Amino acid sequence: MSGVPRPRRISPVRYAVVSFVITLIISNCAWAKEGTTPPKRVLILYSFDNEEGIYAGFDRALRSGLRSQVRDPLELYTEYLDLIRFPSAAHAKVLVKLLKLKFSGQKPDLIVPASHAALRFLLGEGKELFPGTPIVALFNVKRLDDLKQEIGKESAGRSITGVASADEPARTLDLALRLQPDTKQVVIVVGSSPVEKYWLEQLKQDFSAYNQTLAVTYLTDLPMNELLRRVAGLPPHTVVLSTFYFEDATGQFFLPEEALDLVTRAASVPAYGIYSTYIGHGVVGGRMTDPENLGRQIAGLAGRVLNGESTANIPVVVDNSAEDMVDWRQLQRWGISEKRLPVGGVELFREPSVWERYRSYIIGAVSLCLFETILILALIFSRESMSGILNDGAFILGGNFEQRVHVAGMSVKMDRNDGLDPEGIFSILVSEARQRFTDLVRIKI
């Protein structure tokens, strides 16, 4: 058997090299087969937790817009920083370590911080995260000057653009005064978190112009139970304004919609808000920002960056899309006339009136009644004319002569065998009219 060649052994090193080459070839073939490039990775940073209702519509619009505008495949990553409940620097440092570890093998191509708190995190404790990665941010227009200063610092090292949302609480109060012109006091509900304390100072500036004409009261630094007790005892000619509410004086955390539900159920007067997501939570309305519209605008800017445009060439966009918006159900609850709504205002959940719902049926029924009335009057007036014609001998009874009498669009055939007098002819005409009216009603039904 010495003539049979022995099989050659493949060394482990050579086997490993061959396996690696084969894997690389298969991988390249797969990419070529798909005809795609590596995906663009987008990291979305939310300041709060994932139950924040105001960002639900924003997130849907953002994702949908990105997928429709970006040419390359997309991978979207979402992180909730929860900076309201955990505002400490220690928490921020832990977040930095976590994000570094989590994305060490897949650096984002774009970062989208949603709100100023998330952006401040990236410019502060997280300034070393993903160096060189462009940012498309959402923040309040009141923070625009602060942001420009941060961008101007060399330490920031970020290429930033974004959308500045123009929340307008003063214009919400203007709408409330238009809908309720007898208002004498406005009560503004504000929580106790650091973000809300900053916001409180902004609100005081916004409403300073109203101090001469209204009693402006701020309910802040209160336990929730005490807050509810106070809004329940408010006098007439008062309105409540709620912007957002996260934390009461005891440190208990609330979602803004949860706090709003509690306040509007307890309040003895109408309440107003500044976000369209508050509709359905007991507010009458307000000058409201639509988070979905903000999401679409952010997606438009982010799409341009991911498609290759530099953020330096994309200026910050100031959103001015807020609208006067009301909940028709709350107008009915508080007896507020919808006629006071400004031209162009949006009225949601409006139920049509009886006239609007059944207009065609009402018009049809009234038209039939009018037709029947006119027809009967015509027959009554025709009775005298018919009597005169017969008395003058116009009706011939002899021979085979026959004649049709035409009255009010109806024709009645008569000959010498009928022997009808004027009363009989009138009865026939009335019977004919009734039959036609019945047929009309059946057709309508």
C-alpha atoms as one frame of an Amber mdcrd trajectory, in Angstrom:
protein
   0.000   0.000   0.000   3.011   2.216  -0.108   1.892   3.584  -3.472  -1.174
   5.344  -1.927  -0.355   8.996  -1.119  -1.047  10.106   2.396  -3.407  13.110
   2.944  -1.512  16.267   3.830  -2.216  17.888   7.133  -3.193  21.562   7.165
  -1.517  23.473   9.913  -3.807  25.393  12.331  -2.247  28.682  11.271  -2.900
  28.034   7.606  -6.439  26.905   8.423  -7.121  30.104  10.334  -5.763  32.254
   7.492  -7.859  30.432   4.891 -10.974  30.725   7.066 -10.425  34.458   7.523
  -9.960  34.989   3.769 -13.104  33.021   2.962 -15.112  34.967   5.569 -13.809
  38.271   4.180 -14.726  37.255   0.620 -18.243  36.204   1.677 -18.696  39.436
   3.593 -17.584  41.550   0.634 -19.833  39.574  -1.663 -22.748  40.197   0.676
 -22.114  43.956   0.638 -21.770  43.887  -3.133 -24.921  41.820  -3.489 -26.913
  44.245  -1.396 -25.443  47.185  -3.281 -25.365  49.304  -0.126 -22.850  51.242
   1.901 -22.323  50.968   5.655 -25.248  52.509   7.569 -25.315  55.998   9.019
 -25.664  55.872  12.792 -27.736  58.474  14.600 -27.741  58.830  18.389 -30.873
  60.545  19.785 -30.462  61.880  23.324 -33.570  62.740  25.337 -33.175  64.766
  28.505 -35.925  62.942  30.369 -37.225  59.397  30.641 -38.971  57.400  27.927
 -42.478  58.125  29.229 -42.292  61.829  28.422 -45.465  62.265  26.368 -44.400
  65.475  24.681 -41.644  63.631  22.800 -43.731  60.723  21.495 -44.953  62.604
  18.420 -41.561  64.274  17.997 -39.829  60.889  17.930 -42.241  59.418  15.349
 -41.869  62.397  13.032 -38.083  62.458  13.445 -37.616  58.780  12.601 -40.035
  58.880   9.687 -38.403  62.008   8.269 -34.887  60.606   8.555 -35.766  57.364
   6.789 -37.424  59.234   3.925 -34.609  61.759   3.387 -31.333  59.957   4.043
 -29.890  58.109   1.068 -27.871  55.550   3.042 -29.180  52.873   5.405 -29.873
  54.109   8.921 -29.290  52.813  12.415 -31.078  54.851  15.073 -30.049  54.652
  18.729 -32.021  56.270  21.562 -30.778  57.117  25.055 -32.868  58.660  27.867
 -30.587  60.644  30.163 -33.187  61.294  32.893 -31.510  64.556  33.853 -34.548
  65.936  35.673 -34.663  63.248  38.357 -30.879  62.880  38.469 -29.351  66.333
  37.860 -26.107  65.744  39.745 -22.650  65.879  38.173 -21.989  62.359  39.438
 -24.895  61.033  37.393 -23.606  62.861  34.319 -20.132  61.293  34.750 -21.659
  57.834  34.937 -23.614  58.542  31.759 -20.412  59.540  29.968 -18.709  56.276
  30.928 -21.759  54.251  29.923 -22.071  55.908  26.512 -18.350  55.545  25.835
 -18.512  51.842  26.603 -21.751  51.237  24.734 -20.707  52.962  21.512 -16.990
  52.195  21.583 -17.283  49.987  18.507 -19.800  52.026  16.546 -19.281  55.740
  16.703 -22.370  57.798  15.767 -22.316  59.830  12.568 -24.730  62.355  14.068
 -26.043  63.241  17.539 -29.546  64.688  18.063 -29.999  66.070  21.601 -33.685
  66.794  22.197 -33.893  69.790  24.572 -31.325  72.116  26.065 -30.559  69.843
  29.033 -29.282  67.087  26.712 -27.312  69.610  24.658 -25.782  71.125  27.800
 -24.723  67.612  28.834 -22.849  67.178  25.544 -21.172  70.559  25.873 -20.301
  69.991  29.529 -19.592  66.654  31.152 -19.942  64.857  27.798 -17.701  67.158
  25.761 -15.228  64.311  25.178 -17.904  61.984  23.836 -17.584  61.215  20.121
 -15.242  64.097  19.171 -15.878  65.536  15.723 -19.416  64.166  15.501 -21.832
  66.863  14.263 -24.879  67.835  16.323 -28.403  68.798  15.265 -30.139  69.964
  18.439 -33.599  70.948  19.611 -33.659  73.664  22.274 -35.731  76.619  23.427
 -35.179  79.902  21.655 -34.540  81.542  25.040 -31.332  79.488  25.188 -30.089
  80.618  21.785 -27.724  83.306  23.101 -26.267  80.898  25.671 -25.732  78.322
  22.943 -23.916  80.791  20.704 -21.547  81.564  23.550 -20.884  77.865  24.117
 -20.282  77.273  20.411 -17.811  80.161  20.393 -15.671  78.525  23.073 -12.779
  76.449  21.811 -13.422  73.941  24.558 -16.776  73.085  23.054 -15.167  71.605
  19.926 -18.574  70.886  18.403 -20.159  71.561  15.041 -23.745  72.439  15.934
 -26.963  73.490  14.242 -30.601  72.822  15.075 -34.096  74.131  15.705 -34.974
  76.707  18.350 -38.564  76.204  19.483 -40.423  79.399  20.370 -42.655  78.531
  23.314 -44.968  81.494  23.838 -46.659  81.430  27.257 -47.517  85.141  27.014
 -49.483  84.564  23.830 -51.265  81.697  25.548 -52.386  84.200  28.183 -53.471
  86.548  25.380 -55.704  83.792  24.006 -57.147  83.129  27.462 -57.989  86.823
  27.860 -59.647  86.856  24.444 -61.774  83.827  25.270 -62.482  85.065  28.810
 -62.353  88.877  28.694 -63.606  89.195  32.275 -60.431  87.536  33.651 -58.919
  89.360  36.623 -56.266  86.900  37.818 -53.885  84.381  36.250 -52.349  81.599
  38.347 -49.190  79.997  36.921 -48.288  76.489  38.067 -44.547  75.716  38.234
 -42.656  72.782  39.761 -39.545  72.742  41.950 -36.834  71.078  39.837 -33.735
  73.107  38.815 -35.011  73.304  35.227 -38.349  74.667  36.403 -36.700  77.237
  38.661 -34.844  78.580  35.644 -38.087  78.538  33.671 -39.875  80.386  36.482
 -37.532  83.349  36.080 -38.229  83.389  32.357 -41.974  83.333  32.999 -41.715
  86.273  35.382 -40.042  88.272  32.628 -42.676  87.241  30.080 -45.604  88.190
  32.304 -44.185  91.361  33.804 -46.135  93.425  31.273 -49.434  92.089  32.650
 -48.866  93.147  36.250 -50.641  96.456  35.670 -53.888  94.875  34.463 -53.962
  91.426  36.106 -53.128  89.795  39.407 -50.332  87.367  38.448 -49.739  84.581
  40.991 -47.098  81.825  40.856 -47.825  78.528  42.598 -44.392  76.960  43.067
 -42.382  75.091  45.700 -45.525  73.356  46.941 -46.338  69.711  47.653 -48.788
  68.387  45.088 -51.596  68.029  47.635 -51.267  71.672  48.634 -51.123  72.762
  45.007 -54.349  70.897  44.252 -56.031  72.384  47.296 -55.173  75.888  46.155
 -56.340  75.524  42.563 -59.580  73.988  43.829 -60.324  77.162  45.801 -59.607
  79.743  43.104 -62.264  82.455  42.707 -64.241  83.205  39.517 -62.643  85.318
  36.790 -59.374  83.411  37.217 -57.452  81.217  34.762 -54.688  78.670  35.396
 -51.631  78.432  33.136 -49.420  75.326  33.133 -46.269  75.110  31.014 -44.625
  71.931  32.299 -44.387  70.330  35.708 -41.858  67.690  36.761 -41.264  67.770
  40.512 -43.076  69.068  43.584 -41.555  70.468  46.770 -41.237  67.015  48.348
 -39.136  65.714  45.449 -41.910  63.575  43.967 -41.505  63.268  40.213 -44.397
  63.674  37.764 -44.778  63.436  34.036 -46.141  66.782  32.784 -49.329  65.128
  31.511 -49.873  63.376  34.849 -49.508  66.621  36.775 -51.775  68.382  34.307
 -54.502  65.769  34.746 -54.404  66.282  38.505 -54.481  70.075  38.242 -57.282
  70.335  35.675 -59.491  67.872  37.553 -59.065  69.791  40.799 -59.207  73.341
  39.420 -62.394  75.349  39.847 -61.513  77.524  36.831 -60.341  76.886  33.243
 -56.706  75.924  32.599 -54.461  76.616  29.587 -51.192  75.119  28.293 -48.463
  75.606  25.672 -48.084  72.205  23.940 -50.545  70.509  21.600 -50.010  67.238
  23.475 -51.815  68.839  26.440 -55.099  68.806  24.513 -57.156  65.984  25.999
 -55.726  66.536  29.478 -58.295  69.081  30.609 -56.874  72.326  29.207 -59.023
  74.724  27.211 -56.144  75.421  24.831 -53.363  77.921  24.257 -50.767  79.178
  21.831 -49.455  75.684  21.236 -46.316  74.176  19.755 -46.708  70.885  17.867
 -43.843  68.477  18.758 -44.401  66.528  15.535 -43.651  69.637  13.514 -40.433
  70.089  15.488 -39.525  66.479  14.722 -40.005  67.055  11.000 -37.816  70.163
  11.073 -35.033  68.389  12.975 -35.248  65.488  10.498 -34.836  67.925   7.610
 -31.640  69.406   9.037 -30.280  66.020  10.125 -30.953  64.581   6.678 -28.868
  67.318   5.069 -25.954  66.580   7.425 -26.134  62.811   6.882 -26.237  63.341
   3.121 -22.915  65.165   3.288 -23.651  68.842   3.983 -21.605  70.597   6.657
 -23.391  71.883   9.736 -21.404  75.110   9.339 -23.478  75.825   6.226 -26.805
  75.136   7.950 -28.045  78.004  10.137 -30.149  77.470  13.225 -33.884  77.513
  12.389 -36.276  79.345  14.699 -39.628  77.572  14.791 -42.628  79.899  14.562
 -45.288  77.311  13.794 -47.219  77.600  17.081 -50.979  78.045  16.627 -53.936
  79.157  18.703 -55.576  75.859  19.549 -58.591  74.949  21.711 -60.473  71.862
  22.810 -64.155  72.321  21.880 -65.207  70.024  24.722 -63.596  72.318  27.275
 -65.263  75.359  25.706 -68.593  73.641  26.308 -67.608  72.623  29.836 -66.818
  76.196  30.875 -69.460  77.937  28.772 -66.925  79.788  26.593 -68.211  80.999
  23.221 -66.318  79.548  20.263 -67.068  82.770  18.372 -64.299  84.426  20.405
 -61.654  82.143  18.892 -59.264  84.176  16.691 -59.421  83.808  12.922 -57.228
  80.881  11.922 -57.482  79.228  15.333 -57.698  75.447  15.465 -60.728  73.911
  17.172 -60.285  70.233  18.051 -62.909  67.599  18.913 -65.738  69.827  17.718
 -69.080  68.035  17.340 -71.330  69.311  14.512 -74.640  70.924  15.440 -78.004
  69.424  14.445 -78.175  71.842  11.521 -74.631  70.971  10.330 -75.244  67.240
  10.662 -78.708  67.050   9.058 -78.688  70.125   6.810 -79.646  68.312   3.576
 -82.500  66.429   5.249 -83.867  69.604   6.844 -83.707  71.517   3.570 -85.428
  68.640   1.731 -88.242  68.383   4.271 -88.862  72.150   4.310 -88.840  72.252
   0.504 -91.467  69.499   0.320 -93.675  71.288   2.821 -93.398  74.527   0.851
 -94.174  72.703  -2.378 -97.284  71.122  -0.883 -98.439  74.495   0.490 -97.994
  76.229  -2.859 -99.756  73.385  -4.642-102.769  73.478  -2.352-103.050  77.267
  -2.657-102.883  76.955  -6.458-105.677  74.406  -6.406-107.845  76.624  -4.218
-107.413  79.588  -6.549-107.987  77.349  -9.588-111.300  76.188  -8.200-112.977
  79.519  -8.888-111.526  79.678 -12.392-112.701  76.144 -13.134-116.177  76.940
 -11.913-116.370  79.928 -14.262-115.218  77.903 -17.249-117.857  75.243 -16.663
-120.637  77.736 -16.091-119.758  79.512 -19.362-120.345  76.315 -21.291-116.726
  75.657 -22.106-117.229  72.082 -21.004-119.088  70.164 -23.745-121.123  67.165
 -22.648-122.489  66.030 -25.969-120.944  63.848 -28.706-117.607  62.054 -28.404
-115.761  65.254 -27.453-113.265  64.907 -24.638-111.077  67.547 -22.968-108.198
  67.702 -20.510-108.269  70.311 -17.805-104.748  71.518 -16.825-104.305  72.968
 -13.380-100.990  73.537 -11.533 -99.066  71.228 -13.839-101.593  68.340 -13.538
-103.865  66.994 -16.258-107.339  65.539 -15.673-109.150  63.837 -18.530-112.921
  64.406 -18.753-115.601  63.399 -21.257-119.372  63.471 -21.378-119.731  60.265
 -19.367-117.985  61.757 -16.329-120.774  64.154 -15.548-118.517  66.028 -13.167
-119.396  69.319 -11.648-116.753  71.782 -10.365-116.696  70.114  -6.921-115.910
  66.750  -8.477-113.131  68.136 -10.646-111.571  69.837  -7.595-111.665  66.556
  -5.657-109.883  64.786  -8.494-107.202  67.494  -8.620-106.622  67.348  -4.842
-106.337  63.564  -5.018-103.812  63.867  -7.835-101.771  66.420  -5.842-101.656
  64.166  -2.791-100.496  61.241  -4.884 -97.668  63.294  -6.383 -96.564  64.544
  -2.979 -96.500  60.960  -1.646 -94.368  59.868  -4.608 -91.921  62.751  -3.965
 -91.568  61.825  -0.298 -90.873  58.176  -1.221 -88.182  59.236  -3.688 -86.475
  61.427  -1.024 -86.545  58.636   1.547
